[in-house]
Amino acid sequence: MDTSLRYRRFAEVEAKGNSATYEQWCTAIADDPDVLALIERLPEPRRQPNLVLGASRHLGAPAGTYASFREWQLHHWRGVEELARARTTQTNKAGRTAVLLPILGLLPGPLSLIEVGASAGLCLYPDHCRYLYDGHRPVHPTGGPSPVLLHCTTTGEPPIPDGVPTVAYRAGIDLNPLDVTDPADMRWLDSLVWPEQDQRRQRLLAAAEIARTDPPHLIGDLNSAIADLVRQVPPQTTVVVFHSAVLNYLSPEARASFVATVQSLPCRWIANEGVGVLPDITAKLTRTPEQLRGKFVVSLDGEPGRWPAAMGNPSTG
C-alpha cells in the first residue's frame, strides 16, 4: 500500500476518536515527503503507523504538536529505524477479552486456551477479569475482585454469560513472545499504548500483574507450532484457538495456511479480525465490507456470529 495513503487511512479510520495526537501526526505525515521518505527506508511490513510511532515514543518523541514531533523525528530517525526493524507491533489489549467472553461462555468447560499472536499473553486470562457490559450487566471472576475492569458496549442481543469460564490451560504463540517479568518487554508494550489512553495503560499494568503470578507458556511461529500445542493440552478440556487483529499482519498465503491448519485440528476456533482479513468469513456477512469499514468480525469455527455479530469492540480498547 502507498505509504501516504496508509497513514491517512490510519488517521481517518483508526486514530480518529481514539487518539487526537496520532490522528494529527498521521494526517500530517501523509503530506510530508521528508518523513515519508524516512519511513520508506523500512521494509514494507515495518512501515506500520503503530510500529513507527510506538518506536518513536519509546525513544522519547514528545507527545505534542506535529511540528515538535517532526523535528524530533528528523534528528532521531536512525534510532527509530533500528528499533522498528528489531521490534514488532505487539499491542496487547486486554480489553479484547470482553468481546471474546460471550463466545467463550457458549463452550463447555473447562477450557484450554491457545492464543495466536499472544504478545505477552494478557488476553489468556479471561477468568481473572471483571466485565461490565452496557454499564449495567456485570460479570465477575470467581476468585474475587479483579483490578482489571473491562467495559464493553453492545448492540443486538449477545449472549452475555453469568460468569467467567473455567480455564485449565493457557498457552500462546508469537514470533517474538514478550515476557511479563521482563521490564524491557513491558516498557515496549507501554510504548505501544496511544497518547490520551491512560485507562488502557493502567489496565495493561494491572493485567500484566495478574499474568506475572502465573506466566503463560509462549512459543514461536503459529503455523509450525499450533498443531503441537493443541495436542499438548490436558485431556477432557475444550481446546480453543483464538486471535484478535493478528492475521492482517500475515501474507494471504500464510493466512490461508493457518486457516487450513486450525480447521484440521480438534479444537474450536475464535477469530476477531478486521472485515476482509478472512475472505471466506467476510463472504458470509449480511452487510458489505464498505458498510462495515473499520469494524471487526467475531467468528466461531469460520462462521460469523449471528448472536454477538453486532457487538462493538470494547469501549475502553
C-alpha positions in Angstrom: 0.0 0.0 0.0 1.2 3.5 -0.7 2.7 4.9 2.5 1.0 8.2 2.3 -2.4 6.5 1.9 -1.6 4.1 4.7 -1.0 6.9 7.2 -4.0 8.9 6.0 -6.3 5.9 6.4 -4.8 5.2 9.9 -5.6 8.8 10.9 -9.2 8.7 9.5 -10.2 5.1 10.5 -8.2 4.0 13.5 -6.9 7.1 15.3 -9.9 9.3 14.8 -11.9 9.4 18.1 -9.2 7.3 19.8 -6.1 9.5 19.9 -6.1 13.1 18.8 -2.3 13.1 18.8 -2.0 10.1 16.4 -4.7 11.5 14.2 -2.9 14.8 13.9 0.5 13.2 13.4 -0.6 10.7 10.8 -2.7 13.2 8.8 0.4 15.4 8.7 2.8 12.5 7.9 0.6 11.6 4.9 1.5 15.1 3.3 5.1 15.2 4.5 7.5 13.9 1.8 10.6 14.2 4.1 9.1 12.0 6.8 7.5 9.6 4.3 11.0 9.2 2.7 12.4 8.1 6.0 9.6 5.7 6.7 10.0 4.2 3.2 13.6 3.2 4.1 11.9 0.4 6.2 10.7 -2.8 4.6 7.1 -2.5 3.7 5.7 -4.6 6.6 7.7 -2.4 9.0 6.1 0.9 7.9 3.0 0.4 10.0 1.9 3.6 11.9 1.6 1.7 15.2 5.2 0.4 14.9 6.9 3.6 13.7 5.0 5.8 16.2 5.5 3.3 19.0 9.2 3.1 18.3 9.4 6.9 18.2 7.7 7.4 21.6 9.7 4.6 23.1 12.8 6.6 22.3 11.5 9.8 23.6 9.4 11.6 20.9 7.3 14.3 22.5 3.6 13.8 22.5 2.7 17.3 21.4 2.3 19.2 18.1 3.3 17.6 14.8 5.9 20.3 14.4 7.8 19.2 17.5 7.3 15.5 16.6 8.6 16.1 13.1 11.7 18.0 14.3 12.5 15.2 16.8 11.9 12.5 14.1 14.3 14.1 11.6 17.0 14.2 14.2 16.5 10.7 15.7 15.4 8.6 12.7 18.4 6.3 12.9 17.4 5.0 16.3 13.7 4.8 15.3 14.7 2.8 12.2 16.8 0.4 14.2 14.1 -0.2 16.8 11.4 -0.6 14.1 13.5 -3.3 12.4 14.1 -5.1 15.7 10.6 -4.9 17.3 7.1 -5.7 16.1 3.7 -4.3 16.8 2.6 -6.4 19.7 -0.2 -4.4 21.2 -1.6 -6.5 24.0 -5.1 -5.1 24.6 -6.7 -7.0 27.5 -9.9 -5.2 26.6 -10.4 -7.5 23.6 -11.3 -10.2 26.1 -14.6 -8.5 26.6 -15.6 -9.3 23.0 -14.4 -12.9 23.3 -16.1 -13.7 26.6 -19.7 -14.2 25.2 -18.3 -16.8 22.7 -16.2 -18.5 25.4 -19.3 -18.7 27.5 -21.0 -20.8 24.9 -18.4 -23.5 25.0 -18.3 -26.4 27.5 -15.6 -26.1 30.1 -13.0 -26.4 31.4 -11.2 -24.7 28.6 -7.7 -24.9 27.2 -6.9 -21.6 25.7 -4.3 -21.1 22.9 -3.9 -17.5 21.7 -2.3 -16.8 18.3 -0.3 -13.5 18.3 -0.2 -13.6 22.0 2.4 -10.9 22.6 2.8 -11.1 26.4 -0.3 -13.3 26.7 -2.5 -10.8 28.6 -5.7 -12.0 26.8 -5.2 -15.5 28.1 -6.8 -14.6 31.5 -10.5 -14.1 30.8 -11.3 -15.8 34.1 -9.3 -13.2 36.1 -11.1 -10.0 34.8 -14.2 -8.1 35.7 -16.6 -7.1 32.9 -19.3 -4.5 32.6 -21.5 -4.7 29.5 -23.6 -1.6 28.6 -22.9 -0.1 32.0 -25.3 -2.4 33.9 -24.5 -6.1 33.1 -21.6 -7.2 35.3 -19.7 -10.4 35.1 -17.3 -11.2 38.0 -14.4 -13.6 38.3 -15.0 -16.5 40.8 -11.7 -15.8 42.6 -12.8 -12.4 44.0 -12.4 -8.8 42.8 -10.1 -8.1 39.9 -8.1 -4.9 39.3 -8.8 -5.4 35.6 -12.3 -4.0 34.8 -13.3 -4.2 31.1 -16.2 -2.1 29.8 -18.0 -3.1 26.6 -20.9 -1.5 24.7 -23.0 -3.9 22.7 -25.9 -3.8 20.3 -28.3 -6.6 19.4 -28.6 -9.5 22.0 -25.1 -11.0 22.6 -25.1 -14.0 24.9 -23.5 -12.4 28.0 -22.6 -15.2 30.4 -23.4 -15.2 34.1 -19.8 -15.9 35.0 -16.3 -16.4 33.7 -15.1 -19.6 32.1 -13.1 -22.2 33.9 -9.6 -22.3 32.3 -7.5 -25.4 32.8 -4.6 -24.5 30.5 -3.3 -21.4 28.7 -0.6 -21.0 26.1 0.3 -18.6 23.3 2.1 -18.3 20.0 4.1 -15.3 18.9 7.1 -14.8 16.6 8.6 -12.7 19.3 7.0 -13.6 22.7 7.2 -10.9 25.3 7.9 -11.7 28.9 5.7 -10.1 31.5 8.6 -10.4 34.0 11.0 -8.5 31.8 11.0 -4.7 32.4 12.3 -4.0 28.8 9.4 -6.0 27.2 6.8 -4.3 29.4 8.2 -0.9 28.6 7.8 -1.7 24.9 4.2 -2.7 25.5 3.7 0.6 27.3 5.2 2.5 24.3 2.5 0.9 22.1 -0.3 2.5 24.1 -1.5 5.5 22.3 -1.4 9.0 23.7 -4.5 10.0 25.7 -5.3 6.4 26.5 -4.4 6.5 30.2 -7.1 4.0 31.2 -5.7 1.5 28.7 -2.2 2.0 30.2 -3.5 1.4 33.7 -5.3 -1.7 32.5 -2.1 -3.0 30.8 -0.2 -2.7 34.1 -2.9 -4.4 36.1 -3.3 -7.3 33.5 0.5 -7.8 33.5 0.5 -8.1 37.3 -2.1 -10.9 37.0 -0.1 -12.7 34.3 3.1 -12.4 36.4 1.5 -14.6 39.1 1.1 -17.5 36.6 3.1 -16.6 33.4 1.7 -18.2 30.2 3.5 -20.7 28.1 4.6 -18.8 25.0 6.3 -20.2 21.9 7.2 -19.3 18.3 5.7 -19.4 14.8 2.0 -20.1 14.5 1.9 -22.4 11.5 4.7 -24.7 12.8 3.6 -24.7 16.5 -0.2 -24.7 16.6 -0.7 -28.4 16.0 1.8 -29.4 18.7 0.2 -27.0 21.2 -3.3 -28.4 20.5 -2.0 -31.9 21.1 -0.4 -31.0 24.4 -3.5 -29.7 26.2 -4.9 -31.5 29.2 -7.5 -34.2 28.4 -11.2 -33.6 28.9 -11.0 -30.0 28.1 -12.4 -27.9 25.2 -9.5 -26.6 23.2 -10.0 -23.0 22.0 -7.6 -21.4 19.5 -8.3 -17.7 19.3 -6.8 -14.5 17.9 -7.6 -10.8 17.6 -6.2 -8.4 15.0 -3.4 -10.7 14.1 -3.9 -12.3 10.7 -3.8 -8.9 8.9 -0.1 -8.9 9.5 0.4 -12.2 7.5 0.5 -12.6 3.8 -2.6 -14.0 2.2 -0.8 -17.3 1.6 0.2 -17.6 5.3 -3.4 -16.8 6.4 -4.7 -19.5 4.1 -2.2 -22.0 5.5 -3.2 -21.1 9.1 -6.9 -21.4 8.4 -6.4 -24.8 6.8 -4.3 -25.9 9.8 -6.6 -24.8 12.5 -9.7 -26.2 10.8 -8.0 -29.6 10.6 -7.3 -29.7 14.3 -9.6 -31.0 17.2 -10.3 -27.5 18.5 -12.8 -24.6 18.4 -11.6 -21.6 16.6 -12.5 -18.0 17.5 -11.3 -15.2 15.2 -11.7 -11.5 15.9 -10.3 -9.8 12.7 -11.0 -6.8 10.6 -13.5 -7.1 7.8 -11.9 -8.6 4.7 -9.0 -10.2 6.5 -10.6 -13.7 6.2 -12.4 -13.6 2.9 -14.5 -16.8 3.5 -15.9 -15.3 6.6 -16.4 -11.9 5.0 -18.4 -13.5 2.2 -21.0 -14.8 4.8 -21.7 -11.3 6.2 -25.1 -9.8 5.6 -23.6 -6.3 5.1 -21.0 -5.2 2.7 -17.3 -4.6 3.6 -17.9 -0.9 2.8 -20.8 -0.7 5.3 -18.5 -2.3 7.9 -15.4 -0.3 7.2 -13.2 -0.2 10.3 -15.2 -2.9 12.1 -14.1 -6.3 13.4 -15.9 -9.6 12.8 -16.1 -12.2 15.5 -16.5 -15.7 14.3 -16.7 -19.2 15.7 -15.3 -22.1 13.6 -15.4 -20.0 10.5 -19.0 -18.7 11.0 -19.6 -15.0 11.7 -21.5 -14.8 14.9 -25.2 -14.1 14.3 -25.7 -13.8 18.1 -23.0 -11.3 19.0 -22.4 -10.2 15.5 -23.4 -6.6 16.4 -21.1 -6.4 19.4 -18.8 -3.5 19.3 -15.2 -3.6 20.3 -14.6 -2.8 24.0 -15.3 0.8 24.6 -12.1 1.1 26.5 -9.9 -0.6 23.9 
